[in-house]
Amino acid sequence: MNAPLPIASATALAAPPLARHVAIIMDGNRRWAARRGLPALAGHREGAEAARRAVDAALAQGVPWLTLYAFSSENWRRPAEEVGGLMGLLRQGIERHWTEMIRRGVRLRMIGDRDRLDAGMREAIERAEASSIANTRLNLVIALSYGGRSEIAGAARRLARAVAEGRVSPDSVDEASFARFLETDGMPDPDLVIRTSGEQRISNFLLWQAAYAEFVFLDVLWPEFGPQHLAQALSAFAARERRYGARPG
């Protein structure tokens, strides 16, 4: 009769904890272009390719939720030509690649102020969202025209209306009930937030949701991001002890 496996061998087979939700601040497109004497739009074009690699890498690693910070509410202040070009790239990426993404089991969601997007962009996003609603392999969340403070203020307004209409009691409001008024209602909070370009700021991104996220800052410009960088960040995450404010032990 075969001897049972020793306990140590079974333990060694245990996989490290995987980040269920990875959120990425995609920073460095313009610096990548400037270092090469190219216009900003060239950096954004390469950044769009890096975003595709990030999706591929998330699928390969088995990450079920991926949020990409594509365009902040503050980015509207940039030159109109750059903003228009970036929006064109985003729309082109959705329209050109979404059939393949659906085939691969990706579901698209968007968070951010849709009212500031043009009609064509809104329609492209809505079509992709509707056509992928049944997919479960990867939830891809695009933060577009998004700002964390604006999101929290909007949630407060919606909650205030609910209280005024008698649908919510003020005494019942707690963190969980407030979170239901955020744009991310129904989504898990990010476990891991990655920022590229060497900068170490959150830049108004998922301010409420990232309260207990682990952060990894990579000294690589976003157009240079590849599968190895996601693997590096996931490895760093797996090595950390998450205590959520509690003492160890």
Secondary structure, DSSP 4 states (H G I P E B T S, - for coil): -PPPPPHHHHHHTPPPPPPSEEEEE---HHHHHHHTT--HHHHHHHHHHHHHHHHHHHHHHT-SEEEEEEEEGGGGGS-HHHHHHHHHHHHHHHHHHHHHHHHTTEEEEEES-GGGS-HHHHHHHHHHHHHTTT--SEEEEEEEEE-HHHHHHHHHHHHHHHHHTTSS-GGG--HHHHHTTSTTTTSPPPSEEEE-TT----TTSSTTTTTT-EEEE-SS-GGG--HHHHHHHHHHHHTSPP-TTPPP-
